[in-house]
Amino acid sequence: MRDTEREAEMQAEGEAGSFKYYVTIIDAPGHRDFIKNMITGTSQADSGISKNGQTREHALLAYTLGIKQLIVGVNRMDSTEPPYSQKRYEEIVKEVSTYIKKIGYNPETVAFVPISGWNGDNMLEQSANMPWFKGWKVTRKDGNASGTTLLEALDCILPPTRPTDKPLHLPLQDVYKIGGIGTIPVGRVRTGS
């Protein structure tokens, strides 16, 4: 099965499950040709899932756009060498923690979850393939949280407050100048709900 087919199947399976809150999740495309789409989507998201190795760029943009809470799903653990490698997971956690700290996030407030979207490991239920993973823990002044799965990490996101008394937020994705018509701004409306 081609990688894009695998990703499409993972995305369809990822829609299963239920959340404690209504959460907007974006699956940000990693390719630089789609960076405008990623920025527009991130400006509307409560949380995000980054793929294709663009974690640094996406974390920086998320922080710049005001996303306060971060979850890092370390995906494709089934593809490490050896499969489900604790050593590889710990390397990634160390590297990402160092980077997100530089841009302004506190790594102690970030849930790091080793997952395999393809096999469903640690997505909805704790995986037997990673017995070394004892769970994630976040420390924050609004209350600590812990768990073992990505779903539990999503359920522990604190609902953001919406400034409903302020002007409408309209992130622009692009501006088209069409002869005889005029200038057409393109974007997505985000309301206070």
Disulfide bonds with the S-S distance in Angstrom:
none
